[in-house]
Amino acid sequence: MHRHQGLRWLLTLVVVLAVGYLGWRIFHADQHFRLPFVHLADAHTAIVQTESGVALPAPLKPGDRIELSALAPAARIALIKSANLNLLPGDGAYGLVVKHTDTKDAPAAITVRSVSFANKFASQPLSGWGLLSFLSYPLCLAIIALLTLWKGRSRDAGGLALWAVTFLLGITMQFVPSDGTIGLAVLLTSNVLFLLARIGFYTMAEAIATPLLRPRARTFWRLVFFLLLGLGAMQSLAGPLVFVASGWAELIRPGYGVLLTLSYTVPLAMLFAIWPRAGAAQRLRLRWVITCSAIYVVAVFLINTPIFGPMASPPIARIMISLSITGLLYAVLRTRLLDFSVVLNRTLVYAATTSLVLGLFALFESQIERIAVGERTSLLLELLVPLALGASLTTVHRRIDGLIERLVFRRQYRQEQALRRFAREAAFVSAPDKLLQLTAAELRRHIGAPWVGLYESTPQGYALARQGGDLPLPTQIDPDEPAVIALRAHETEVDLHDCAGVLPREGYAFPLQVRGQLLGLLVIGSRPDEHYSSEERELFAHVAHEVGAALFAIRAHISEQQRVQFDTRVEVIERQLAEARLRESALLERLRVGKQPLLR
């Protein structure tokens, strides 16, 4: 097995297990355990807070002050995990040094156990925005991860895959109950995964912006990003280590959480910077990515810096993250991997119409059987009724599909009809150059391809006969070019991304082939930020086949005309030679008898 394939399967297993574990934790684990929420008043003191309806372990009371420097490392780990909403074991006991607010006594050492926060989703019906936030974004993250892992082939898809996988695993680590040294390792691992997610997010944004960025600008954005990422790493990794080792909590206070958010603002600012230079096709993708990224960055800010309080900020942030990730998933389906409107919507709409027709069939059959078909009706009539209904509803179904094709999928329908009409008319073009020119123009006009190229077979290889678009294509292709070899071997479309050669990588090649002979090839560039669906590629292959057949027929017709012209010229020359030989014979005869002079 190829090592990349093995890595994909491993990451797929990890993603599936992570989603399964999160689902079990969210919807089946009855209780989650943490210490009371703490608010860091300063670098040495924390204040006890809790949710409404949650009983604090005696003798703690809301507002009590905890002396951080006097705590044991295990208690500091438990406090920092609780402050980051990480789970603790249910049977953990931790020593705290507490100063009660309602007494003037000196701080006292007490032992408390982790507090049980009832899991509302495991004990109540599944409903509400909280359920939506918990349910949607892990699933959307998993779908994005799997799609980009298995279907993504570009650098931006790789960055998106890294972000989705690491962000999902970071969330999963927060739901692993642990304390002590293992708990600290789990917390730091979760933070490292979140830092890697930032790198993946930046990689995606930079790959999108690269065509519109100058090298110096790209270097500048990278330096700014890694500088801010270093500050975030200091806050999320060095801060907990320093706190556990010394009790100094300055770096983990909520105000410093903005350092962890700043690195996410760099890719967002970079995308905003390239917006004025982006074309119309690129702006569609940028609009989705910028909007979803902005919502996501605000949500991350609310998590790292809970300006609405430790109780209100996380639910708001979860809803915003759900919206942003759902939007990113739609953007992935619509503008990167496959044509969402063609593949998914057509499938759903046609499945719905089929279900509707089947439901009508069952309804009509039951009504007719109840009204017109009695107990004494013959078997023949009982068989004829459903057959007649089936025949009539089949016609209705066909008409409904045609109507949906014209109304719902009007653009795709018109594109398909125009190209199929051109494929039929290609056989009636009389000049090869005109046929190639029309092919390039029609494909670019109807499918929006950024570039189209047509190559013809020559003794030296395949020469560029016609080109449409601004991208410079190679004027000559070697007969042993990987794409040409694949076309000869498989006689079907070839994804140029899989063929390392002189042709551009973002596109497809289709054979102009007749009777096993490769007359040439048609290369079509992928639309900006969108790959062609399988239906579109089948249509392009059909056009390429018809154009190849028409080109073969035109060449054969021209060869036949040239042969006829050659035969005619040969006949004229032979006739002229015969007449010359006759004149020569007559002249020689006259010379022999001496009746005519040599020249007149």
C-alpha positions as CSV (number, residue, x, y, z in Angstrom):
1,M,0.0,0.0,0.0
2,H,1.3,3.5,-0.9
3,R,2.4,5.4,2.2
4,H,0.0,8.3,1.5
5,Q,-2.9,5.9,1.1
6,G,-2.0,4.3,4.4
7,L,-1.9,7.7,6.1
8,R,-5.3,8.5,4.7
9,W,-6.8,5.3,6.1
10,L,-5.1,6.0,9.5
11,L,-6.5,9.5,9.7
12,T,-9.9,8.3,8.5
13,L,-9.9,5.8,11.4
14,V,-8.8,8.5,13.9
15,V,-11.5,10.9,12.7
16,V,-14.3,8.3,12.9
17,L,-13.2,7.2,16.4
18,A,-13.0,10.9,17.5
19,V,-16.5,11.6,16.3
20,G,-17.8,8.3,17.9
21,Y,-16.2,9.2,21.2
22,L,-17.5,12.8,21.1
23,G,-21.0,11.5,20.3
24,W,-20.8,9.0,23.2
25,R,-19.5,11.7,25.6
26,I,-22.1,14.3,24.6
27,F,-25.2,12.1,24.4
28,H,-24.6,9.1,26.6
29,A,-22.3,10.0,29.4
30,D,-24.7,11.1,32.2
31,Q,-22.2,13.3,34.0
32,H,-19.1,15.5,33.3
33,F,-16.7,16.3,36.2
34,R,-14.7,19.5,36.7
35,L,-13.7,21.7,39.6
36,P,-15.8,24.8,40.2
37,F,-15.2,27.4,37.5
38,V,-12.5,29.8,38.6
39,H,-11.9,33.4,37.6
40,L,-8.3,34.5,37.8
41,A,-8.4,37.7,39.7
42,D,-4.6,38.2,39.4
43,A,-1.5,36.0,38.9
44,H,-1.8,34.6,42.4
45,T,-5.5,34.4,43.3
46,A,-8.6,32.7,41.7
47,I,-12.2,33.2,42.6
48,V,-14.7,30.4,42.8
49,Q,-17.7,30.5,40.4
50,T,-20.2,27.9,39.3
51,E,-23.2,27.3,37.1
52,S,-26.7,27.7,38.4
53,G,-28.1,24.5,39.8
54,V,-24.6,23.0,40.4
55,A,-23.9,22.3,44.1
56,L,-20.4,23.3,45.2
57,P,-18.5,20.8,47.3
58,A,-18.5,21.8,51.0
59,P,-17.2,24.0,52.4
60,L,-16.7,26.0,49.1
61,K,-19.0,29.0,48.4
62,P,-19.3,31.3,45.4
63,G,-16.8,34.1,45.7
64,D,-14.2,32.2,47.8
65,R,-10.6,33.1,46.9
66,I,-8.1,30.4,46.2
67,E,-4.4,31.0,46.9
68,L,-2.7,29.6,43.8
69,S,0.9,29.7,45.0
70,A,0.0,27.4,48.0
71,L,-1.5,24.6,45.8
72,A,0.1,21.3,45.0
73,P,0.9,20.7,41.3
74,A,-1.9,18.2,41.0
75,A,-4.4,20.8,42.2
76,R,-3.0,23.4,39.8
77,I,-3.4,21.0,36.9
78,A,-7.0,20.3,37.9
79,L,-7.7,24.1,38.2
80,I,-6.3,24.9,34.8
81,K,-8.1,22.0,33.1
82,S,-11.4,23.2,34.6
83,A,-10.7,26.7,33.5
84,N,-10.2,25.4,29.9
85,L,-13.4,23.3,30.2
86,N,-11.5,20.0,30.1
87,L,-12.9,17.1,32.0
88,L,-11.6,15.5,35.2
89,P,-12.1,12.0,36.6
90,G,-15.2,11.6,38.8
91,D,-13.3,10.4,41.8
92,G,-10.6,13.0,41.9
93,A,-9.7,14.7,45.3
94,Y,-7.7,18.0,45.3
95,G,-6.2,20.1,48.0
96,L,-7.1,23.8,47.9
97,V,-6.0,26.7,50.1
98,V,-9.2,28.8,50.3
99,K,-10.0,32.2,51.9
100,H,-13.8,32.4,52.6
101,T,-15.3,35.8,51.8
102,D,-17.9,35.7,54.6
103,T,-15.3,35.2,57.4
104,K,-12.1,36.9,58.5
105,D,-10.4,33.7,59.1
106,A,-7.0,33.0,57.5
107,P,-6.8,30.9,54.4
108,A,-7.5,27.2,55.2
109,A,-6.4,24.1,53.4
110,I,-9.4,21.9,52.4
111,T,-9.9,18.9,50.2
112,V,-12.6,19.0,47.5
113,R,-13.7,16.5,44.9
114,S,-14.5,17.3,41.3
115,V,-18.0,18.6,40.8
116,S,-20.6,16.8,38.7
117,F,-22.1,18.9,35.9
118,A,-25.1,17.0,34.6
119,N,-25.0,16.3,30.9
120,K,-28.3,17.9,29.7
121,F,-28.2,16.0,26.3
122,A,-27.9,12.6,27.9
123,S,-30.7,13.2,30.4
124,Q,-33.2,15.4,28.4
125,P,-34.8,15.2,24.9
126,L,-32.4,16.3,22.1
127,S,-33.5,19.8,21.2
128,G,-32.4,23.4,21.2
129,W,-29.5,25.5,19.9
130,G,-27.2,23.9,22.3
131,L,-27.9,20.5,20.8
132,L,-27.4,21.9,17.3
133,S,-24.0,23.4,18.3
134,F,-22.8,20.2,19.9
135,L,-24.1,18.0,17.1
136,S,-23.3,19.9,14.0
137,Y,-19.7,21.1,14.1
138,P,-18.0,17.8,15.0
139,L,-19.8,16.1,12.2
140,C,-19.1,19.0,9.7
141,L,-15.4,18.9,10.8
142,A,-15.3,15.2,10.2
143,I,-17.0,15.5,6.7
144,I,-14.6,18.3,5.7
145,A,-11.6,16.2,7.0
146,L,-12.7,13.1,5.0
147,L,-13.6,15.0,1.9
148,T,-10.3,16.9,1.8
149,L,-8.3,13.8,2.7
150,W,-9.7,11.6,0.0
151,K,-10.7,14.1,-2.7
152,G,-8.5,17.1,-2.1
153,R,-5.5,17.3,-4.4
154,S,-4.2,20.9,-3.9
155,R,-2.4,22.7,-1.2
156,D,-5.4,24.6,0.0
157,A,-7.3,21.3,0.4
158,G,-4.3,19.9,2.4
159,G,-4.3,22.9,4.7
160,L,-8.1,22.6,5.2
161,A,-7.6,18.9,6.0
162,L,-4.9,19.6,8.5
163,W,-7.1,22.3,10.2
164,A,-10.2,20.0,10.3
165,V,-8.4,16.9,11.6
166,T,-6.3,18.7,14.3
167,F,-9.2,20.9,15.4
168,L,-11.5,17.9,15.8
169,L,-8.8,15.9,17.7
170,G,-8.2,19.0,19.9
171,I,-11.8,19.1,20.9
172,T,-11.8,15.4,21.5
173,M,-8.9,15.6,23.9
174,Q,-10.8,18.1,26.0
175,F,-13.4,15.4,26.6
176,V,-10.9,12.9,27.9
177,P,-11.2,12.8,31.7
178,S,-7.7,12.9,33.2
179,D,-5.7,14.7,36.0
180,G,-2.2,14.8,37.4
181,T,0.7,14.4,35.0
182,I,-1.4,12.6,32.4
183,G,-4.0,15.4,32.6
184,L,-1.3,18.0,32.0
185,A,-0.1,16.0,29.0
186,V,-3.6,15.7,27.6
187,L,-4.1,19.5,28.1
188,L,-0.8,20.4,26.3
189,T,-1.5,17.9,23.5
190,S,-4.9,19.5,23.0
191,N,-3.3,22.9,22.8
192,V,-0.6,21.7,20.4
193,L,-3.4,20.3,18.1
194,F,-5.1,23.7,18.2
195,L,-1.8,25.4,17.2
196,L,-1.4,22.9,14.3
197,A,-5.0,23.8,13.3
198,R,-3.9,27.4,13.0
199,I,-1.1,26.3,10.7
200,G,-3.5,24.4,8.5
201,F,-5.9,27.3,8.4
202,Y,-3.1,29.7,7.3
203,T,-1.9,27.2,4.7
204,M,-5.4,27.1,3.2
205,A,-5.7,30.8,3.1
206,E,-2.2,31.3,1.6
207,A,-2.8,28.7,-1.1
208,I,-6.0,30.6,-2.1
209,A,-4.2,33.9,-2.1
210,T,-0.9,32.8,-3.7
211,P,-2.0,33.6,-7.3
212,L,-2.7,37.2,-6.2
213,L,0.3,37.6,-3.8
214,R,3.8,38.9,-4.7
215,P,6.7,36.9,-3.2
216,R,7.6,39.7,-0.8
217,A,4.0,40.0,0.4
218,R,3.8,36.2,1.0
219,T,7.0,36.3,3.0
220,F,5.7,39.3,5.1
221,W,2.4,37.4,5.9
222,R,4.3,34.3,6.8
223,L,6.6,36.2,9.2
224,V,3.7,37.9,10.9
225,F,1.8,34.7,11.2
226,F,4.6,32.7,12.8
227,L,5.5,35.6,15.1
228,L,1.9,35.6,16.4
229,L,1.8,31.9,16.5
230,G,4.9,31.9,18.7
231,L,3.1,34.3,21.0
232,G,0.1,32.0,21.1
233,A,2.3,29.0,21.8
234,M,3.9,30.9,24.7
235,Q,0.5,31.5,26.2
236,S,-1.0,28.1,25.6
237,L,2.1,25.9,26.3
238,A,4.5,27.9,28.4
239,G,1.7,29.5,30.5
240,P,0.3,26.2,31.8
241,L,3.8,24.8,32.5
242,V,4.9,27.9,34.4
243,F,1.7,27.9,36.4
244,V,2.0,24.2,37.3
245,A,5.6,24.6,38.3
246,S,5.4,27.9,40.3
247,G,1.8,28.8,40.8
248,W,2.2,32.1,38.8
249,A,-0.9,32.3,36.6
250,E,-0.3,35.6,34.8
251,L,0.1,34.0,31.3
252,I,-3.1,31.9,31.6
253,R,-5.4,34.8,32.5
254,P,-8.3,35.4,30.1
255,G,-6.9,38.7,28.9
256,Y,-3.9,36.9,27.4
257,G,-6.1,34.7,25.4
258,V,-6.1,37.3,22.7
259,L,-2.5,36.2,21.9
260,L,-3.9,32.8,21.0
261,T,-6.5,34.4,18.7
262,L,-4.2,36.8,16.9
263,S,-2.6,34.1,14.6
264,Y,-6.1,33.4,13.2
265,T,-6.5,37.0,12.2
266,V,-3.5,36.8,9.8
267,P,-5.0,34.6,7.2
268,L,-8.3,36.6,7.4
269,A,-6.4,39.8,6.9
270,M,-4.5,38.3,4.0
271,L,-7.7,37.3,2.3
272,F,-9.1,40.8,2.8
273,A,-5.9,42.2,1.3
274,I,-6.3,40.3,-2.0
275,W,-10.0,41.0,-2.5
276,P,-9.5,44.1,-4.6
277,R,-7.3,42.2,-7.1
278,A,-9.5,39.1,-7.3
279,G,-11.5,38.4,-10.4
280,A,-15.2,37.7,-10.5
281,A,-14.8,33.9,-10.3
282,Q,-12.3,34.1,-7.5
283,R,-14.5,36.4,-5.4
284,L,-17.2,33.8,-5.2
285,R,-14.9,31.6,-3.3
286,L,-13.3,34.4,-1.3
287,R,-16.7,35.6,-0.2
288,W,-17.5,32.3,1.4
289,V,-14.1,31.7,2.9
290,I,-13.9,35.3,4.3
291,T,-17.4,35.3,5.8
292,C,-17.0,31.9,7.4
293,S,-13.5,32.7,8.6
294,A,-14.6,36.0,10.2
295,I,-17.4,34.2,12.2
296,Y,-14.9,31.5,13.2
297,V,-12.3,34.0,14.4
298,V,-14.8,35.9,16.5
299,A,-15.9,32.6,18.0
300,V,-12.3,31.6,18.8
301,F,-11.8,35.0,20.4
302,L,-14.9,34.5,22.7
303,I,-13.5,31.1,23.8
304,N,-10.0,32.4,24.5
305,T,-11.2,35.7,25.9
306,P,-14.7,35.2,27.5
307,I,-15.8,38.8,27.5
308,F,-19.4,37.7,28.2
309,G,-18.3,35.7,31.2
310,P,-17.1,32.1,31.5
311,M,-20.7,30.8,31.4
312,A,-22.2,32.7,28.5
313,S,-19.2,33.0,26.1
314,P,-18.7,29.2,25.3
315,P,-22.3,28.5,24.2
316,I,-22.3,31.6,22.0
317,A,-19.0,30.6,20.6
318,R,-20.2,27.1,19.9
319,I,-23.1,28.3,17.9
320,M,-20.9,30.7,15.9
321,I,-18.4,27.9,15.2
322,S,-21.2,25.6,14.0
323,L,-22.3,28.3,11.6
324,S,-18.8,28.9,10.3
325,I,-17.9,25.3,9.9
326,T,-21.2,24.5,8.2
327,G,-20.6,27.4,5.8
328,L,-17.0,26.1,5.1
329,L,-18.4,22.7,4.4
330,Y,-20.8,24.1,1.8
331,A,-17.9,26.2,0.3
332,V,-15.9,23.0,0.1
333,L,-18.7,21.2,-1.7
334,R,-19.6,24.1,-3.9
335,T,-16.3,25.6,-4.9
336,R,-13.5,23.1,-4.4
337,L,-14.2,19.4,-4.7
338,L,-17.4,18.9,-6.7
339,D,-20.3,20.9,-8.2
340,F,-22.7,20.8,-5.3
341,S,-25.6,22.1,-7.3
342,V,-25.2,19.5,-10.0
343,V,-24.3,16.4,-8.1
344,L,-26.0,16.6,-4.8
345,N,-29.1,18.7,-5.7
346,R,-29.9,16.7,-8.8
347,T,-29.7,13.4,-6.9
348,L,-32.0,14.7,-4.1
349,V,-34.5,16.3,-6.5
350,Y,-34.7,13.2,-8.8
351,A,-35.0,10.9,-5.8
352,A,-37.8,13.1,-4.4
353,T,-39.7,13.1,-7.7
354,T,-39.3,9.3,-7.9
355,S,-40.6,8.9,-4.4
356,L,-43.5,11.3,-5.2
357,V,-44.5,9.2,-8.3
358,L,-44.3,6.0,-6.4
359,G,-46.4,7.5,-3.7
360,L,-49.0,8.6,-6.3
361,F,-48.9,5.1,-7.8
362,A,-49.7,3.5,-4.4
363,L,-52.4,6.0,-3.7
364,F,-54.2,5.7,-7.0
365,E,-53.9,1.9,-7.0
366,S,-55.5,1.6,-3.5
367,Q,-58.3,4.1,-4.5
368,I,-59.1,2.3,-7.7
369,E,-59.0,-1.1,-6.1
370,R,-61.4,0.1,-3.4
371,I,-63.8,1.9,-5.8
372,A,-63.7,0.0,-9.1
373,V,-62.3,-3.4,-8.3
374,G,-64.5,-5.6,-6.2
375,E,-64.2,-9.1,-4.9
376,R,-65.8,-10.7,-8.0
377,T,-63.5,-8.9,-10.5
378,S,-61.5,-11.1,-12.8
379,L,-57.8,-11.6,-12.3
380,L,-57.1,-10.1,-15.7
381,L,-58.7,-6.8,-14.7
382,E,-56.8,-6.8,-11.4
383,L,-53.5,-7.1,-13.3
384,L,-54.5,-4.5,-16.0
385,V,-55.2,-1.8,-13.4
386,P,-51.6,-1.5,-11.9
387,L,-50.1,-2.0,-15.4
388,A,-52.1,0.9,-16.8
389,L,-51.3,3.0,-13.8
390,G,-47.6,2.2,-14.1
391,A,-47.5,3.1,-17.8
392,S,-49.3,6.4,-17.3
393,L,-47.2,7.4,-14.3
394,T,-44.0,6.5,-16.1
395,T,-44.9,9.1,-18.7
396,V,-45.8,11.6,-15.9
397,H,-42.4,10.8,-14.2
398,R,-40.6,11.4,-17.5
399,R,-42.3,14.7,-18.0
400,I,-41.7,15.8,-14.4
401,D,-38.0,15.1,-14.8
402,G,-37.9,17.0,-18.0
403,L,-39.6,20.0,-16.4
404,I,-37.2,19.9,-13.4
405,E,-34.3,19.7,-15.8
406,R,-35.4,22.8,-17.6
407,L,-36.5,24.9,-14.5
408,V,-34.3,23.8,-11.6
409,F,-31.1,23.0,-13.5
410,R,-31.6,25.5,-16.3
411,R,-27.9,26.4,-16.6
412,Q,-26.7,22.8,-16.7
413,Y,-29.6,21.9,-19.1
414,R,-28.7,24.7,-21.5
415,Q,-25.0,23.9,-21.4
416,E,-25.6,20.2,-22.1
417,Q,-28.1,20.9,-24.9
418,A,-25.7,23.4,-26.6
419,L,-22.7,21.1,-26.5
420,R,-24.7,18.1,-27.7
421,R,-26.1,20.2,-30.6
422,F,-22.6,21.3,-31.5
423,A,-21.4,17.6,-31.3
424,R,-24.1,16.7,-33.9
425,E,-23.3,19.7,-36.1
426,A,-19.5,19.0,-36.0
427,A,-19.8,16.4,-38.8
428,F,-21.0,19.1,-41.2
429,V,-18.1,21.5,-40.8
430,S,-16.0,21.4,-44.0
431,A,-12.6,22.8,-42.9
432,P,-10.4,21.2,-40.1
433,D,-9.2,24.6,-38.9
434,K,-12.7,25.9,-38.6
435,L,-13.8,22.8,-36.7
436,L,-11.0,23.2,-34.2
437,Q,-11.7,26.9,-33.8
438,L,-15.4,26.3,-33.2
439,T,-14.7,23.5,-30.7
440,A,-12.4,25.7,-28.5
441,A,-14.9,28.6,-28.7
442,E,-18.0,26.5,-27.9
443,L,-16.4,24.8,-24.9
444,R,-15.1,28.0,-23.4
445,R,-18.4,29.8,-23.9
446,H,-20.7,27.1,-22.5
447,I,-18.7,25.6,-19.7
448,G,-16.6,28.6,-18.6
449,A,-13.3,26.8,-18.9
450,P,-10.3,29.2,-18.4
451,W,-8.4,27.5,-21.2
452,V,-8.9,24.9,-23.9
453,G,-6.3,23.4,-26.2
454,L,-6.6,21.0,-29.2
455,Y,-3.6,19.0,-30.4
456,E,-3.3,17.1,-33.7
457,S,-1.1,14.2,-34.5
458,T,2.1,14.9,-36.5
459,P,5.1,12.8,-37.3
460,Q,7.0,14.5,-34.5
461,G,4.3,14.1,-31.9
462,Y,1.2,16.2,-31.2
463,A,1.2,19.9,-32.2
464,L,-1.0,22.6,-30.8
465,A,-3.6,23.3,-33.5
466,R,-5.9,25.6,-31.6
467,Q,-6.0,27.3,-28.2
468,G,-8.5,29.3,-26.2
469,G,-7.7,31.3,-23.1
470,D,-4.7,33.2,-21.7
471,L,-2.7,30.3,-20.3
472,P,0.3,29.5,-22.5
473,L,0.2,25.8,-23.6
474,P,3.1,23.9,-25.0
475,T,3.2,24.0,-28.8
476,Q,4.5,20.5,-29.1
477,I,3.9,17.3,-27.0
478,D,6.1,14.3,-27.2
479,P,4.3,11.0,-28.2
480,D,5.5,9.5,-24.9
481,E,4.1,12.3,-22.8
482,P,2.4,10.7,-19.7
483,A,-1.0,12.1,-20.6
484,V,-0.7,10.8,-24.2
485,I,0.4,7.4,-23.0
486,A,-2.6,7.2,-20.6
487,L,-5.0,8.3,-23.4
488,R,-3.7,5.5,-25.7
489,A,-3.7,2.9,-22.9
490,H,-7.2,3.6,-21.4
491,E,-9.0,5.4,-24.3
492,T,-10.8,7.6,-21.8
493,E,-10.4,10.9,-20.0
494,V,-7.2,11.6,-18.1
495,D,-6.9,13.8,-15.0
496,L,-3.8,15.9,-15.7
497,H,-3.2,16.3,-12.0
498,D,-2.1,12.6,-12.0
499,C,0.2,13.1,-15.0
500,A,3.5,14.8,-14.3
501,G,4.3,16.4,-17.7
502,V,4.4,19.6,-19.7
503,L,0.6,20.1,-19.6
504,P,-1.0,22.2,-16.8
505,R,-2.0,20.1,-13.8
506,E,-5.5,21.6,-13.2
507,G,-7.5,20.1,-16.0
508,Y,-8.5,17.1,-18.0
509,A,-7.4,15.5,-21.3
510,F,-9.9,13.7,-23.7
511,P,-8.9,11.6,-26.7
512,L,-9.8,12.6,-30.3
513,Q,-9.9,8.9,-31.3
514,V,-11.4,6.9,-34.1
515,R,-11.1,3.2,-34.5
516,G,-8.3,2.9,-31.9
517,Q,-6.2,5.6,-33.6
518,L,-5.4,8.7,-31.5
519,L,-5.7,11.6,-33.9
520,G,-5.2,14.2,-31.2
521,L,-6.3,15.3,-27.8
522,L,-8.6,17.9,-26.2
523,V,-7.3,19.5,-23.0
524,I,-9.7,21.5,-20.8
525,G,-8.7,23.6,-17.8
526,S,-10.8,23.3,-14.6
527,R,-13.0,26.2,-13.7
528,P,-11.6,28.5,-11.0
529,D,-12.1,26.8,-7.6
530,E,-14.4,24.1,-9.0
531,H,-13.9,20.7,-10.5
532,Y,-16.1,19.3,-13.3
533,S,-18.7,16.7,-12.3
534,S,-18.7,13.2,-13.8
535,E,-21.7,14.2,-15.9
536,E,-19.9,17.1,-17.4
537,R,-16.8,15.0,-18.1
538,E,-18.9,12.4,-19.9
539,L,-20.3,15.2,-22.0
540,F,-16.8,16.5,-22.8
541,A,-15.7,13.0,-23.8
542,H,-18.8,12.8,-26.1
543,V,-17.9,16.1,-27.7
544,A,-14.2,15.0,-28.1
545,H,-15.4,11.7,-29.7
546,E,-17.7,13.5,-32.2
547,V,-15.0,16.1,-33.0
548,G,-12.5,13.4,-33.5
549,A,-14.8,11.5,-35.8
550,A,-15.7,14.7,-37.8
551,L,-12.0,15.6,-38.0
552,F,-11.2,12.1,-39.3
553,A,-14.0,12.4,-41.9
554,I,-12.9,15.8,-43.0
555,R,-9.3,14.6,-43.4
556,A,-10.5,11.6,-45.3
557,H,-12.7,13.7,-47.5
558,I,-9.8,16.1,-48.2
559,S,-7.5,13.1,-48.9
560,E,-10.2,11.7,-51.3
561,Q,-10.5,15.1,-53.1
562,Q,-6.7,15.3,-53.4
563,R,-6.6,11.8,-54.7
564,V,-9.3,12.5,-57.3
565,Q,-7.5,15.7,-58.3
566,F,-4.2,13.8,-58.6
567,D,-5.9,11.0,-60.7
568,T,-7.4,13.7,-62.9
569,R,-4.1,15.4,-63.4
570,V,-2.5,12.1,-64.1
571,E,-5.1,11.3,-66.7
572,V,-4.6,14.7,-68.3
573,I,-0.8,14.2,-68.4
574,E,-1.2,10.7,-69.8
575,R,-3.5,12.0,-72.5
576,Q,-1.1,14.9,-73.3
577,L,1.7,12.4,-73.5
578,A,-0.3,10.1,-75.8
579,E,-1.1,13.1,-78.1
580,A,2.6,14.1,-78.1
581,R,3.6,10.6,-79.0
582,L,1.1,10.6,-81.9
583,R,2.4,13.9,-83.2
584,E,5.9,12.6,-82.8
585,S,5.1,9.5,-84.8
586,A,3.4,11.5,-87.5
587,L,6.3,13.9,-87.7
588,L,8.8,11.0,-88.1
589,E,6.7,9.4,-90.8
590,R,6.6,12.7,-92.7
591,L,10.3,13.0,-92.4
592,R,10.8,9.5,-93.6
593,V,8.9,10.0,-96.9
594,G,10.2,13.5,-97.4
595,K,6.8,15.1,-97.9
596,Q,6.9,17.8,-95.2
597,P,9.7,20.0,-94.0
598,L,11.1,19.5,-90.6
599,L,9.5,22.7,-89.3
600,R,6.6,24.8,-90.5
